[in-house]
Amino acid sequence: MADRTSSDITVSAPRSAVMAVIADFAAYPDWATGIRSAEVVTADAGSRPQRVRFALESGPIKDRYVLAYNWDGDSAVRWELAEAGTMLTEMSGAYLLADDGGQG
């Protein structure tokens, strides 16, 4: 497995719409490979998830873990592992959204 990954994508939608999709954890099993469930454990005062429990099944890898999220409006969301699983013992990441100067 990779120690670090990075990618860029351009989406023709406002940042608020993109962030709404990112925050819709109940829908993750529909589009996120290997995610069998994603349950919001706690949310902040603005109703954005703070802690989310995931069930992962990807080939021989099966695990459950909790990620803690830190939201910066519609500009960024960062996460880190709050409760390790059996196999997953470290994870952190971020989605950083920026306008491209177009219609978004």
ZASEPA-774904 format. One line per field, with one value per atom (N, C-alpha, C): residue number from 0; atom name; residue in three letters; x, y, z. Coordinates in steps of 0.02 Angstrom, whole numbers, plus 32768, in hexadecimal, padded with zeros to 4 digits. Example, Ala and Ser with C-alpha at 12.3 -4.5 7.8 and 13.67 -1.06 7.14 Angstrom:
REM residues 2
n c(0 | 0 | 0 | 1 | 1 | 1) .
atom c(N | CA | C | N | CA | C) .
res c(ALA | ALA | ALA | SER | SER | SER) .
x c(8294 | 8267 | 8294 | 8282 | 82AC | 8285) .
y c(7EE4 | 7F1F | 7F5B | 7F90 | 7FCB | 8002) .
z c(8186 | 8186 | 8186 | 8162 | 8165 | 818A) .
This chain:
REM residues 104
n c(0 | 0 | 0 | 1 | 1 | 1 | 2 | 2 | 2 | 3 | 3 | 3 | 4 | 4 | 4 | 5 | 5 | 5 | 6 | 6 | 6 | 7 | 7 | 7 | 8 | 8 | 8 | 9 | 9 | 9 | 10 | 10 | 10 | 11 | 11 | 11 | 12 | 12 | 12 | 13 | 13 | 13 | 14 | 14 | 14 | 15 | 15 | 15 | 16 | 16 | 16 | 17 | 17 | 17 | 18 | 18 | 18 | 19 | 19 | 19 | 20 | 20 | 20 | 21 | 21 | 21 | 22 | 22 | 22 | 23 | 23 | 23 | 24 | 24 | 24 | 25 | 25 | 25 | 26 | 26 | 26 | 27 | 27 | 27 | 28 | 28 | 28 | 29 | 29 | 29 | 30 | 30 | 30 | 31 | 31 | 31 | 32 | 32 | 32 | 33 | 33 | 33 | 34 | 34 | 34 | 35 | 35 | 35 | 36 | 36 | 36 | 37 | 37 | 37 | 38 | 38 | 38 | 39 | 39 | 39 | 40 | 40 | 40 | 41 | 41 | 41 | 42 | 42 | 42 | 43 | 43 | 43 | 44 | 44 | 44 | 45 | 45 | 45 | 46 | 46 | 46 | 47 | 47 | 47 | 48 | 48 | 48 | 49 | 49 | 49 | 50 | 50 | 50 | 51 | 51 | 51 | 52 | 52 | 52 | 53 | 53 | 53 | 54 | 54 | 54 | 55 | 55 | 55 | 56 | 56 | 56 | 57 | 57 | 57 | 58 | 58 | 58 | 59 | 59 | 59 | 60 | 60 | 60 | 61 | 61 | 61 | 62 | 62 | 62 | 63 | 63 | 63 | 64 | 64 | 64 | 65 | 65 | 65 | 66 | 66 | 66 | 67 | 67 | 67 | 68 | 68 | 68 | 69 | 69 | 69 | 70 | 70 | 70 | 71 | 71 | 71 | 72 | 72 | 72 | 73 | 73 | 73 | 74 | 74 | 74 | 75 | 75 | 75 | 76 | 76 | 76 | 77 | 77 | 77 | 78 | 78 | 78 | 79 | 79 | 79 | 80 | 80 | 80 | 81 | 81 | 81 | 82 | 82 | 82 | 83 | 83 | 83 | 84 | 84 | 84 | 85 | 85 | 85 | 86 | 86 | 86 | 87 | 87 | 87 | 88 | 88 | 88 | 89 | 89 | 89 | 90 | 90 | 90 | 91 | 91 | 91 | 92 | 92 | 92 | 93 | 93 | 93 | 94 | 94 | 94 | 95 | 95 | 95 | 96 | 96 | 96 | 97 | 97 | 97 | 98 | 98 | 98 | 99 | 99 | 99 | 100 | 100 | 100 | 101 | 101 | 101 | 102 | 102 | 102 | 103 | 103 | 103) .
atom c(N | CA | C | N | CA | C | N | CA | C | N | CA | C | N | CA | C | N | CA | C | N | CA | C | N | CA | C | N | CA | C | N | CA | C | N | CA | C | N | CA | C | N | CA | C | N | CA | C | N | CA | C | N | CA | C | N | CA | C | N | CA | C | N | CA | C | N | CA | C | N | CA | C | N | CA | C | N | CA | C | N | CA | C | N | CA | C | N | CA | C | N | CA | C | N | CA | C | N | CA | C | N | CA | C | N | CA | C | N | CA | C | N | CA | C | N | CA | C | N | CA | C | N | CA | C | N | CA | C | N | CA | C | N | CA | C | N | CA | C | N | CA | C | N | CA | C | N | CA | C | N | CA | C | N | CA | C | N | CA | C | N | CA | C | N | CA | C | N | CA | C | N | CA | C | N | CA | C | N | CA | C | N | CA | C | N | CA | C | N | CA | C | N | CA | C | N | CA | C | N | CA | C | N | CA | C | N | CA | C | N | CA | C | N | CA | C | N | CA | C | N | CA | C | N | CA | C | N | CA | C | N | CA | C | N | CA | C | N | CA | C | N | CA | C | N | CA | C | N | CA | C | N | CA | C | N | CA | C | N | CA | C | N | CA | C | N | CA | C | N | CA | C | N | CA | C | N | CA | C | N | CA | C | N | CA | C | N | CA | C | N | CA | C | N | CA | C | N | CA | C | N | CA | C | N | CA | C | N | CA | C | N | CA | C | N | CA | C | N | CA | C | N | CA | C | N | CA | C | N | CA | C | N | CA | C | N | CA | C | N | CA | C | N | CA | C | N | CA | C | N | CA | C | N | CA | C | N | CA | C | N | CA | C) .
res c(MET | MET | MET | ALA | ALA | ALA | ASP | ASP | ASP | ARG | ARG | ARG | THR | THR | THR | SER | SER | SER | SER | SER | SER | ASP | ASP | ASP | ILE | ILE | ILE | THR | THR | THR | VAL | VAL | VAL | SER | SER | SER | ALA | ALA | ALA | PRO | PRO | PRO | ARG | ARG | ARG | SER | SER | SER | ALA | ALA | ALA | VAL | VAL | VAL | MET | MET | MET | ALA | ALA | ALA | VAL | VAL | VAL | ILE | ILE | ILE | ALA | ALA | ALA | ASP | ASP | ASP | PHE | PHE | PHE | ALA | ALA | ALA | ALA | ALA | ALA | TYR | TYR | TYR | PRO | PRO | PRO | ASP | ASP | ASP | TRP | TRP | TRP | ALA | ALA | ALA | THR | THR | THR | GLY | GLY | GLY | ILE | ILE | ILE | ARG | ARG | ARG | SER | SER | SER | ALA | ALA | ALA | GLU | GLU | GLU | VAL | VAL | VAL | VAL | VAL | VAL | THR | THR | THR | ALA | ALA | ALA | ASP | ASP | ASP | ALA | ALA | ALA | GLY | GLY | GLY | SER | SER | SER | ARG | ARG | ARG | PRO | PRO | PRO | GLN | GLN | GLN | ARG | ARG | ARG | VAL | VAL | VAL | ARG | ARG | ARG | PHE | PHE | PHE | ALA | ALA | ALA | LEU | LEU | LEU | GLU | GLU | GLU | SER | SER | SER | GLY | GLY | GLY | PRO | PRO | PRO | ILE | ILE | ILE | LYS | LYS | LYS | ASP | ASP | ASP | ARG | ARG | ARG | TYR | TYR | TYR | VAL | VAL | VAL | LEU | LEU | LEU | ALA | ALA | ALA | TYR | TYR | TYR | ASN | ASN | ASN | TRP | TRP | TRP | ASP | ASP | ASP | GLY | GLY | GLY | ASP | ASP | ASP | SER | SER | SER | ALA | ALA | ALA | VAL | VAL | VAL | ARG | ARG | ARG | TRP | TRP | TRP | GLU | GLU | GLU | LEU | LEU | LEU | ALA | ALA | ALA | GLU | GLU | GLU | ALA | ALA | ALA | GLY | GLY | GLY | THR | THR | THR | MET | MET | MET | LEU | LEU | LEU | THR | THR | THR | GLU | GLU | GLU | MET | MET | MET | SER | SER | SER | GLY | GLY | GLY | ALA | ALA | ALA | TYR | TYR | TYR | LEU | LEU | LEU | LEU | LEU | LEU | ALA | ALA | ALA | ASP | ASP | ASP | ASP | ASP | ASP | GLY | GLY | GLY | GLY | GLY | GLY | GLN | GLN | GLN | GLY | GLY | GLY) .
x c(8029 | 8000 | 802C | 8011 | 8036 | 8038 | 8070 | 8076 | 8053 | 8051 | 8033 | 8018 | 7FDC | 7FBF | 7FA7 | 7FA3 | 7F8B | 7F6D | 7F38 | 7F1A | 7EF3 | 7EE8 | 7EC1 | 7E88 | 7E50 | 7E16 | 7DF2 | 7DD7 | 7DAE | 7D65 | 7D3C | 7CF5 | 7CD0 | 7CA1 | 7C7A | 7C3E | 7C4D | 7C18 | 7C33 | 7C07 | 7C1E | 7C3D | 7C6B | 7C8C | 7C59 | 7C24 | 7BF2 | 7BD1 | 7BC6 | 7BA8 | 7BD9 | 7C17 | 7C4B | 7C52 | 7C54 | 7C5C | 7C1F | 7BE4 | 7BA8 | 7BAE | 7BCA | 7BD5 | 7C09 | 7C3E | 7C72 | 7C54 | 7C27 | 7C0A | 7BD1 | 7BBB | 7B83 | 7B9E | 7BB3 | 7BD3 | 7BA4 | 7B64 | 7B35 | 7B38 | 7B4B | 7B4E | 7B92 | 7BC3 | 7C05 | 7C04 | 7BDD | 7BDC | 7BC6 | 7BA2 | 7B8C | 7BC4 | 7BF8 | 7C2B | 7C73 | 7C7F | 7CC4 | 7CD6 | 7D03 | 7D16 | 7D2B | 7D0D | 7D1F | 7CF9 | 7CDB | 7CB7 | 7C73 | 7C67 | 7C28 | 7BF6 | 7C0F | 7BE3 | 7C0C | 7BEA | 7C09 | 7BD3 | 7BDE | 7BAD | 7BC8 | 7BA4 | 7BB8 | 7BAE | 7BE4 | 7BE1 | 7BD2 | 7BF3 | 7BE6 | 7BE9 | 7BC6 | 7BC6 | 7BD1 | 7BEA | 7BF4 | 7BB3 | 7BB5 | 7B78 | 7B59 | 7B81 | 7B68 | 7B51 | 7B4D | 7B37 | 7B69 | 7BA6 | 7BD9 | 7BF8 | 7C02 | 7C1D | 7C61 | 7C6B | 7CAC | 7CCF | 7CA9 | 7CC4 | 7C97 | 7CB6 | 7C91 | 7CAF | 7C85 | 7C9A | 7C91 | 7CC6 | 7CC6 | 7CCD | 7CAC | 7CB8 | 7CD4 | 7D0F | 7D33 | 7D39 | 7D2A | 7D35 | 7D50 | 7D90 | 7DB1 | 7DDE | 7DC6 | 7DEC | 7DF6 | 7E34 | 7E41 | 7E40 | 7E3C | 7E3E | 7DF7 | 7DEC | 7DAC | 7DBC | 7D9F | 7DB0 | 7D79 | 7D7B | 7D4F | 7D7B | 7D6D | 7D96 | 7D6C | 7D85 | 7D63 | 7D93 | 7D7A | 7D9F | 7D82 | 7DAE | 7D9A | 7DA3 | 7D71 | 7D71 | 7D74 | 7D98 | 7D9E | 7D8C | 7D54 | 7D3A | 7D4E | 7D61 | 7D71 | 7D40 | 7D03 | 7CCF | 7CC8 | 7CC5 | 7CC2 | 7D05 | 7D3B | 7D7E | 7DA6 | 7D9D | 7DC6 | 7DA7 | 7DB8 | 7DA8 | 7DE6 | 7DFA | 7E33 | 7E1B | 7E3C | 7E29 | 7E67 | 7E5D | 7E91 | 7E70 | 7E96 | 7E7C | 7E72 | 7E35 | 7E24 | 7E22 | 7E0C | 7E0B | 7E24 | 7E5E | 7E7C | 7E53 | 7E59 | 7E3B | 7E6D | 7E5E | 7E8C | 7EC6 | 7EB7 | 7EEB | 7F00 | 7ED1 | 7EDE | 7EF4 | 7F33 | 7F4D | 7F63 | 7F62 | 7F74 | 7F54 | 7F36 | 7F1A | 7F0D | 7F1F | 7F0D | 7F07 | 7EE1 | 7ED9 | 7EB0 | 7EA3 | 7E7D | 7E61 | 7E28 | 7E0F | 7E16 | 7E3A | 7E44 | 7E23 | 7DEF | 7DC8 | 7DDB | 7DE1 | 7DF1 | 7DCA | 7DB7 | 7D97 | 7DCC | 7DB9 | 7DE9 | 7DE3 | 7DBC | 7DB2 | 7D7A | 7D5A | 7D23 | 7CE0 | 7CAF | 7C6B | 7C60 | 7C89 | 7C80 | 7C7A) .
y c(7FC5 | 8000 | 803F | 8074 | 80B2 | 80D4 | 80F5 | 811C | 815E | 8178 | 81B9 | 81BB | 81D7 | 81E0 | 8227 | 823E | 8281 | 8282 | 82A8 | 82B1 | 82F2 | 8309 | 8345 | 8333 | 8353 | 8349 | 838C | 8399 | 83D4 | 83BF | 83E0 | 83D1 | 8412 | 840D | 8448 | 8450 | 8464 | 846E | 849E | 84C1 | 84ED | 84C4 | 84E3 | 84BF | 84A6 | 84CC | 84B5 | 8474 | 846B | 842D | 83F3 | 83FF | 83CB | 83B8 | 83E9 | 83DA | 83B5 | 83C2 | 839E | 8353 | 8344 | 82FE | 82DE | 8301 | 82E7 | 82D9 | 8304 | 82FD | 82CA | 82B0 | 8280 | 8239 | 822B | 81EB | 81AF | 81B9 | 8181 | 8167 | 8192 | 817E | 815F | 8161 | 8146 | 80FE | 80D1 | 808D | 808A | 80BC | 80BE | 80CF | 80F2 | 8108 | 80FE | 80F4 | 80EC | 80A2 | 808D | 8047 | 802B | 7FF3 | 7FD1 | 7FE7 | 8022 | 803A | 8017 | 7FF0 | 7FCD | 7FF6 | 801F | 804C | 8085 | 80BE | 80F9 | 811A | 8118 | 8130 | 816D | 81A4 | 81E0 | 81D3 | 81DA | 81CE | 8210 | 8246 | 8288 | 82BB | 82F3 | 832A | 836C | 839F | 83E0 | 8407 | 8443 | 846D | 847C | 847D | 848A | 844A | 8413 | 83D2 | 83B0 | 83C7 | 83A3 | 836C | 8332 | 82FA | 830A | 82F7 | 82FE | 82BB | 8286 | 8243 | 8214 | 81EA | 81BB | 8176 | 8144 | 80FE | 80DD | 80BF | 809E | 8052 | 802D | 7FE6 | 7FDE | 7FC0 | 7FB8 | 7F6E | 7F5E | 7F1A | 7F23 | 7F15 | 7F1C | 7EE0 | 7EAF | 7E71 | 7E50 | 7E40 | 7E1E | 7E4E | 7E8E | 7EBF | 7ECE | 7EC0 | 7ECF | 7EF1 | 7F2B | 7F51 | 7F82 | 7F99 | 7FCE | 8002 | 8042 | 8077 | 80B7 | 80E9 | 812A | 8160 | 818D | 81C8 | 8206 | 8234 | 8275 | 82A9 | 82D3 | 8305 | 834C | 8377 | 83BE | 83E5 | 8408 | 842B | 8475 | 848F | 84D5 | 84F1 | 84FD | 8516 | 84E8 | 8506 | 84E0 | 84E0 | 84F1 | 84F3 | 84B4 | 8493 | 8459 | 842E | 83EF | 83C2 | 8395 | 838D | 8363 | 832C | 82F2 | 82BB | 8297 | 8276 | 824B | 8211 | 81DD | 81A2 | 81B1 | 81A8 | 81B4 | 8173 | 813E | 80FB | 80C9 | 80AC | 807D | 803E | 801F | 7FDE | 7FA8 | 7F6C | 7F34 | 7F3A | 7F4C | 7F51 | 7F99 | 7FC6 | 800D | 802F | 8044 | 8061 | 80AA | 80C3 | 8109 | 8121 | 815D | 817B | 81C5 | 81EE | 8234 | 824C | 8281 | 8299 | 82D9 | 82F1 | 832F | 8334 | 8355 | 836E | 83BA | 83D7 | 8420 | 8438 | 8461 | 8479 | 84C0 | 84CE | 8512 | 8521 | 855F | 8574 | 8577 | 8565 | 8566 | 85A4 | 85D3 | 8611 | 860C | 85D2 | 85C7 | 85D5 | 85AE | 85B9 | 85A3 | 8574 | 8556 | 8588) .
z c(8000 | 8000 | 8000 | 7FE3 | 7FE0 | 8023 | 8031 | 806E | 8067 | 802A | 801E | 7FD7 | 7FD0 | 7F8D | 7F86 | 7F48 | 7F3B | 7EF5 | 7EED | 7EAB | 7EA9 | 7E6C | 7E60 | 7E31 | 7E3A | 7E0E | 7E08 | 7DCD | 7DC2 | 7DBE | 7DE6 | 7DE8 | 7DD7 | 7DA9 | 7D95 | 7DC4 | 7E01 | 7E33 | 7E68 | 7E8A | 7EC0 | 7EF8 | 7F1C | 7F54 | 7F86 | 7F93 | 7FC4 | 7FAE | 7F6E | 7F55 | 7F5B | 7F4C | 7F53 | 7F9C | 7FC8 | 8010 | 802A | 8010 | 8025 | 8014 | 7FDA | 7FC8 | 7FF6 | 8004 | 8032 | 8076 | 808E | 80D1 | 80D4 | 809C | 809A | 80A4 | 80E1 | 80EF | 80E5 | 80EF | 80E4 | 809D | 806D | 8027 | 8014 | 803F | 802E | 8014 | 8030 | 8015 | 7FCC | 7FB4 | 7F6F | 7F3E | 7F55 | 7F26 | 7F3C | 7F7D | 7F96 | 7F99 | 7F6F | 7F6A | 7FAD | 7FC0 | 7FFD | 803B | 803A | 8075 | 8077 | 80AC | 80B4 | 80DC | 810B | 8130 | 814B | 8155 | 8173 | 819E | 81DF | 8210 | 8234 | 8232 | 8256 | 82A0 | 82C7 | 830F | 8333 | 831E | 833A | 8303 | 830D | 82DE | 8304 | 82E0 | 8300 | 8302 | 831C | 8323 | 82DF | 82AB | 8267 | 8244 | 8268 | 824F | 8221 | 821E | 81F7 | 8222 | 8205 | 822C | 824A | 8288 | 82A9 | 82AF | 82BE | 82C3 | 829C | 8273 | 8248 | 824F | 825B | 8261 | 821D | 8204 | 81C3 | 81CB | 819E | 8195 | 814F | 814B | 810B | 80FB | 80BC | 80A1 | 805B | 8054 | 8013 | 8009 | 7FE4 | 7FDB | 801F | 8030 | 8070 | 80AC | 809F | 80D5 | 80EE | 812D | 814E | 818F | 819A | 81D6 | 81E8 | 8225 | 823E | 8261 | 8255 | 8271 | 8273 | 8298 | 829E | 8288 | 825D | 8248 | 8269 | 827D | 8297 | 8261 | 8256 | 8221 | 823D | 8219 | 8229 | 81EA | 81EC | 81B2 | 81B3 | 8179 | 8170 | 813C | 8152 | 8125 | 80E8 | 80AD | 806F | 804B | 8071 | 8052 | 805D | 8097 | 80A6 | 80DC | 80DA | 8111 | 811A | 8158 | 8168 | 8197 | 8192 | 81BE | 81D7 | 8210 | 822C | 8250 | 8258 | 827A | 82C4 | 82DC | 8322 | 834A | 8329 | 8348 | 8315 | 8323 | 82F5 | 82EE | 82B6 | 82AB | 82BA | 82A5 | 82AE | 827E | 823F | 820C | 8200 | 8202 | 81F5 | 8235 | 8238 | 8275 | 826C | 822F | 8223 | 81E3 | 81E6 | 81AA | 81B8 | 8188 | 818A | 8142 | 8138 | 80F5 | 80F3 | 80B7 | 80AF | 8069 | 8064 | 8025 | 8029 | 7FFA | 7FF7 | 7FB7 | 7FBF | 7F86 | 7F76 | 7F35 | 7F1F | 7EDF | 7ED8 | 7E9A | 7E64 | 7E26 | 7DEF | 7DC4 | 7DDC | 7DB6 | 7D83 | 7D7F | 7D50 | 7D70 | 7D5C | 7D73 | 7DBB | 7DD7 | 7E19 | 7E4E) .
